[in-house]
């Protein structure tokens, strides 16, 4: 093969890379945009064709500290020069201990805590179930409609939405139960959800057979619905009454995303176990379970862990993330970003009353729910997908979510500047306006 032939085969345009990806990567691991990243900095991304995008997704709430933050880059380089792996279960290392010390200190509540490290959010959830069952010697686990907890077999069972996460993948583990999540917009009150749990205890599984209840304080894939404080407090009381382990899935809500270090702090509730991932390490694969010491120590030695869990490189990155959050005051910055963003979205809701039925915001975790005729019972996934589909043309990276696929979520890096934030919002307003106009033309 000549040099010219080799160069031709390795053309790296978006179009060429999409063709190569489609040929070799299974369709189940699809991509939202045919846009291939060349490099990224803070809240901006450039593709291989030289196009610039403002990132309102942060790699699904992973890059809370922005892309390639200098402190994280330096920490990763320094650690790799020392060593990249030995397995924390074989030859441990100080960087993992230091990170665990900081996480147990930062976790909500006053109870003495311990931590374990694994690699993904789904692994963290799986290990929570193992720990809860070992501690309680019970089998049942309760999750909520619309919840998302991962793509492994156990976490798919916990996830409260069929397509695309569970379709064609069963059977799933037994003794998993779902109840409604409180959602005032859609007519489900806190009392309704708590009553559903009490009914479940009478109909399907006795409370004394339930090992754990797992809940997202803000449903991620489910549509960014926030659990009211009184609901989380009610769950805490219920779990205390029946000896059930309360698991907080903080994978998408953690690490300053919601204007607190962890979202459960808004409700002043201490969970028994907490899953941590996504924003923990600035883009490196790392997750953790942090929980009450007596519960965490229930499994025998060797019962928890994994080859790559607690990677020294990822732990070094995570320590830098915590440093950045503190030094750059990202907890407060999250609230500032959210308030700026929400003001613009509320203005859009007034301007497009038939289309935007709700604006949701907690910290820098925001969403708009799209409907037809201003009717919550008429979700508009077609409009949602039209906006997502054209976002790249307007220099934006956006994500959809929602039980009916009719929610657009916004997860900007917490390090984004006001100037770039306002620029991105302006782009989104223009995108929304143009898509609405285009749809109106089609329906005339």
Buried (B, 14 or more C-beta within 10 A) or exposed (E): EEEEEEEEEEEEEBEBBBEBBEEEEEEEEEEBBBBBBEEBEBBBBBBBEEBEBBBBBBBBBBBBBBBBBEBBEEBBEEBEEEEEBEBBBEEEBEBBBBBBEBBBEBBBBEBEBBBBBBBBBBBBBBBBBBBBBBBBEBBBBBBBBBBBBBBBBBBBBBBBBEEEBBEEEEEBBEBBBBBBBBBEEBEBBBEBBBEBBEEBBEEEBEBEBBBBBBBBBBBBBBBBBBBBBEBBBBBBEBBEEBEBBBBBBBBBBBBBBBBBBBBBBBBEBBBBBBBBBBBBBBBBBBBBBBBBEEBBBBBEEEEBBBEBBBBBBBBBBBBBBBBBBEEBEBBEBBBBBBEBBBEBBBEBBEEBEBBBBBBBBBBBBBBBBBBBEEEBEBBBBEBBBBBBBBBBEBBBBBBBBBBBBBBBBBBBBBBBEEEBBBBBBEBBBEBBEBBBEEBEEEEE
